[in-house]
Amino acid sequence: MPKIIPLRLLKKHSKTMYAALAVLYIINVNMNFARRAEVSKSHRGLAHYLGGTNCSIDPLADIVSASPNATKTLLASYPGSGKRFSWEVIDGLTNHITADDWNFSGKLDASPLTVKTSWPHDQGVWSWDKQMDQVILLIRNPRWAIPSFHALRHELNYASTWESSFLRIGFVYTDRPAVNIWQEWRDANFEIEIDKWVEYIDFWMQGGIPKGETEAHDRCKFSEIDCNPKTIINFDVFYKDDPSLAFFKLAEVLDTTANVELIAAAARVCVLDHVYDKKELHNAQRDVNGSRRKDFRFTSAQLAAINTKVTELRVKYEAAPWDEDVVAIDLVLSLNNFIAEIAAEKTFEEMMELYGL
């Protein structure tokens, strides 16, 4: 039988106990701030042209504000779709710092050239008022985007407020949850998130029209921004050290953006190589801590459901009036790749389930 502690002793030591808890809390907060500061410092990577095809990435570069007449770009994607890597490449190409919609970086008020966001997903927020002018839409196969989104939620300890998220910033891109934690979250949130993935693409492809509405969102109508994407970047193609069509598309859009100067063309591939090789600029320690990326699986039934959603999206955007839209044509090409990959994995999962694996 457990020993019962007299109430008078609890009262006697309560002040000491509360003081100790307060000290532990302050220590924890300070450690989190220190870790956040170190991560923020290492993630600051602007480029320097060294002549020829050479460049360097300076992790201690100062914030460079955009000129007042520069055309500013919103990098929009469903959460978990590779914004971190993409904005680091944009930073290197433009030599301007990218801000985030929640302003965890503290750069939103420094006239950023680019802002990354997951809005209108509930993990994003419209915080830049009228600062942005155009949109680049970043997409990723939902088979990978949804687990990546969950990894971020796990690293933030499923925070529901700005303050609690802020305290966990030092932990992002450092770990993956246990597989059983992923499976529980996956089964509870699968239908919600695959619908949100589809709705996210629809929103931006249609110039900012929310689901069930016929007109653009007020933010798109009255914030002096063109909510029709200038281009679509497929992160699954973009995320590599060799230049891809996605990389050249991104560079072309930025290069033709008014009053925005890029690093010398000869050094742009060098920037991509440096950002990719410097893992702490994006993926950090996820690949060495926690479970492997491929361990975060979907059931064959869930993969079938994903493929149905992606196929429906493809059918929509390959038909008129989208069949002559350049951005929609790019989207359909990416969706076809997603469908093939998901179908192959579905077949694999069916065999795994057959053998009880």
PEHUBEL-V65487 format. One record per residue. N is the residue number from 0. RES is the residue in one small letter. OMEGA is omega in radians with two decimals (NA if undefined). Layout:
N&RES&OMEGA ; N&RES&OMEGA
This chain:
0&m&-3.10 ; 1&p&-3.14 ; 2&k&-3.14 ; 3&i&3.14 ; 4&i&-3.13 ; 5&p&-3.11 ; 6&l&-3.11 ; 7&r&3.12 ; 8&l&3.08 ; 9&l&3.13 ; 10&k&-3.09 ; 11&k&-3.06 ; 12&h&-3.05 ; 13&s&-3.13 ; 14&k&3.11 ; 15&t&-3.13 ; 16&m&-3.14 ; 17&y&3.13 ; 18&a&3.13 ; 19&a&3.11 ; 20&l&3.13 ; 21&a&3.13 ; 22&v&3.13 ; 23&l&3.12 ; 24&y&-3.13 ; 25&i&3.12 ; 26&i&3.14 ; 27&n&3.11 ; 28&v&-3.14 ; 29&n&3.11 ; 30&m&3.13 ; 31&n&3.10 ; 32&f&3.14 ; 33&a&3.13 ; 34&r&3.11 ; 35&r&-3.12 ; 36&a&3.13 ; 37&e&3.12 ; 38&v&3.14 ; 39&s&-3.14 ; 40&k&-3.10 ; 41&s&-3.09 ; 42&h&3.11 ; 43&r&-3.04 ; 44&g&3.02 ; 45&l&-3.00 ; 46&a&3.03 ; 47&h&3.11 ; 48&y&-3.08 ; 49&l&3.14 ; 50&g&-3.12 ; 51&g&3.09 ; 52&t&-3.04 ; 53&n&3.10 ; 54&c&3.01 ; 55&s&3.08 ; 56&i&-3.11 ; 57&d&-3.11 ; 58&p&-3.10 ; 59&l&-3.09 ; 60&a&3.11 ; 61&d&3.10 ; 62&i&3.10 ; 63&v&-3.14 ; 64&s&3.10 ; 65&a&3.09 ; 66&s&-3.07 ; 67&p&-3.09 ; 68&n&3.14 ; 69&a&3.02 ; 70&t&-3.03 ; 71&k&-2.97 ; 72&t&3.03 ; 73&l&3.09 ; 74&l&-3.01 ; 75&a&3.05 ; 76&s&2.92 ; 77&y&-3.10 ; 78&p&-3.14 ; 79&g&-3.04 ; 80&s&3.01 ; 81&g&3.13 ; 82&k&-3.07 ; 83&r&3.12 ; 84&f&-3.06 ; 85&s&-3.12 ; 86&w&3.04 ; 87&e&3.07 ; 88&v&3.11 ; 89&i&3.08 ; 90&d&-3.09 ; 91&g&-3.13 ; 92&l&-3.03 ; 93&t&-3.04 ; 94&n&3.03 ; 95&h&3.14 ; 96&i&3.04 ; 97&t&3.08 ; 98&a&3.08 ; 99&d&-3.02 ; 100&d&3.12 ; 101&w&3.10 ; 102&n&3.03 ; 103&f&3.14 ; 104&s&-3.11 ; 105&g&-3.05 ; 106&k&-3.04 ; 107&l&-3.13 ; 108&d&-3.11 ; 109&a&-3.14 ; 110&s&-3.11 ; 111&p&3.09 ; 112&l&-3.11 ; 113&t&3.01 ; 114&v&3.07 ; 115&k&-3.07 ; 116&t&2.97 ; 117&s&3.08 ; 118&w&0.24 ; 119&p&2.98 ; 120&h&-3.07 ; 121&d&3.05 ; 122&q&3.09 ; 123&g&3.14 ; 124&v&3.06 ; 125&w&-3.01 ; 126&s&-3.01 ; 127&w&3.11 ; 128&d&-3.10 ; 129&k&-3.06 ; 130&q&-3.03 ; 131&m&-3.08 ; 132&d&-3.06 ; 133&q&-3.05 ; 134&v&2.88 ; 135&i&-3.11 ; 136&l&3.13 ; 137&l&-3.13 ; 138&i&3.12 ; 139&r&3.06 ; 140&n&-3.09 ; 141&p&3.09 ; 142&r&3.12 ; 143&w&-3.10 ; 144&a&-3.08 ; 145&i&3.06 ; 146&p&3.12 ; 147&s&3.07 ; 148&f&3.13 ; 149&h&3.11 ; 150&a&3.11 ; 151&l&3.10 ; 152&r&3.13 ; 153&h&3.13 ; 154&e&3.11 ; 155&l&3.13 ; 156&n&3.10 ; 157&y&-3.11 ; 158&a&-3.13 ; 159&s&3.12 ; 160&t&3.12 ; 161&w&-3.07 ; 162&e&-3.11 ; 163&s&3.06 ; 164&s&-3.12 ; 165&f&-3.12 ; 166&l&-3.11 ; 167&r&-3.07 ; 168&i&-3.13 ; 169&g&-3.09 ; 170&f&-3.07 ; 171&v&-3.13 ; 172&y&-3.14 ; 173&t&-2.97 ; 174&d&2.98 ; 175&r&-3.12 ; 176&p&3.01 ; 177&a&-3.06 ; 178&v&-3.12 ; 179&n&3.08 ; 180&i&3.07 ; 181&w&-3.09 ; 182&q&3.12 ; 183&e&3.12 ; 184&w&-3.14 ; 185&r&-3.08 ; 186&d&3.13 ; 187&a&-2.98 ; 188&n&-3.00 ; 189&f&-3.06 ; 190&e&3.14 ; 191&i&-3.02 ; 192&e&3.10 ; 193&i&3.05 ; 194&d&3.13 ; 195&k&3.11 ; 196&w&3.12 ; 197&v&-3.11 ; 198&e&3.14 ; 199&y&3.14 ; 200&i&3.11 ; 201&d&-3.09 ; 202&f&-3.07 ; 203&w&3.12 ; 204&m&-3.13 ; 205&q&3.07 ; 206&g&3.06 ; 207&g&3.11 ; 208&i&3.14 ; 209&p&3.12 ; 210&k&3.10 ; 211&g&-3.14 ; 212&e&3.12 ; 213&t&3.13 ; 214&e&3.13 ; 215&a&3.07 ; 216&h&-3.14 ; 217&d&3.13 ; 218&r&-3.14 ; 219&c&-3.11 ; 220&k&-2.96 ; 221&f&-3.10 ; 222&s&3.05 ; 223&e&3.11 ; 224&i&3.03 ; 225&d&-3.06 ; 226&c&3.00 ; 227&n&-3.06 ; 228&p&3.05 ; 229&k&3.09 ; 230&t&3.04 ; 231&i&3.11 ; 232&i&3.08 ; 233&n&-3.06 ; 234&f&-3.12 ; 235&d&3.06 ; 236&v&-3.05 ; 237&f&-2.99 ; 238&y&3.10 ; 239&k&-3.11 ; 240&d&3.09 ; 241&d&3.14 ; 242&p&3.14 ; 243&s&3.07 ; 244&l&3.13 ; 245&a&3.12 ; 246&f&-3.12 ; 247&f&3.08 ; 248&k&3.12 ; 249&l&-3.12 ; 250&a&-3.12 ; 251&e&3.12 ; 252&v&-3.13 ; 253&l&-3.10 ; 254&d&-3.13 ; 255&t&3.09 ; 256&t&-3.04 ; 257&a&3.03 ; 258&n&3.06 ; 259&v&-3.11 ; 260&e&3.13 ; 261&l&3.02 ; 262&i&-3.10 ; 263&a&-3.07 ; 264&a&-3.09 ; 265&a&-3.07 ; 266&a&-3.04 ; 267&r&3.08 ; 268&v&3.07 ; 269&c&3.10 ; 270&v&3.12 ; 271&l&-3.14 ; 272&d&-3.10 ; 273&h&3.14 ; 274&v&-3.13 ; 275&y&-3.08 ; 276&d&-3.11 ; 277&k&-2.97 ; 278&k&-3.13 ; 279&e&3.08 ; 280&l&-3.13 ; 281&h&-3.01 ; 282&n&3.10 ; 283&a&-2.96 ; 284&q&-3.13 ; 285&r&-3.08 ; 286&d&3.14 ; 287&v&3.11 ; 288&n&3.08 ; 289&g&-3.06 ; 290&s&3.11 ; 291&r&-3.10 ; 292&r&-3.07 ; 293&k&3.13 ; 294&d&-3.11 ; 295&f&-2.99 ; 296&r&2.95 ; 297&f&3.04 ; 298&t&3.12 ; 299&s&3.11 ; 300&a&3.11 ; 301&q&3.10 ; 302&l&3.07 ; 303&a&3.13 ; 304&a&3.10 ; 305&i&-3.12 ; 306&n&3.09 ; 307&t&3.14 ; 308&k&-3.11 ; 309&v&3.12 ; 310&t&3.10 ; 311&e&3.12 ; 312&l&3.12 ; 313&r&3.14 ; 314&v&-3.13 ; 315&k&-3.00 ; 316&y&3.01 ; 317&e&3.13 ; 318&a&3.07 ; 319&a&0.09 ; 320&p&-3.05 ; 321&w&-2.99 ; 322&d&3.08 ; 323&e&3.11 ; 324&d&-3.04 ; 325&v&-3.13 ; 326&v&3.12 ; 327&a&3.09 ; 328&i&3.06 ; 329&d&3.13 ; 330&l&-3.11 ; 331&v&3.10 ; 332&l&3.13 ; 333&s&3.14 ; 334&l&3.08 ; 335&n&3.09 ; 336&n&3.13 ; 337&f&-3.09 ; 338&i&3.14 ; 339&a&-3.13 ; 340&e&-3.11 ; 341&i&3.13 ; 342&a&3.13 ; 343&a&3.14 ; 344&e&3.09 ; 345&k&3.11 ; 346&t&3.11 ; 347&f&-3.12 ; 348&e&3.09 ; 349&e&3.11 ; 350&m&3.11 ; 351&m&-3.14 ; 352&e&3.11 ; 353&l&-3.13 ; 354&y&3.09 ; 355&g&-3.09 ; 356&l&NA
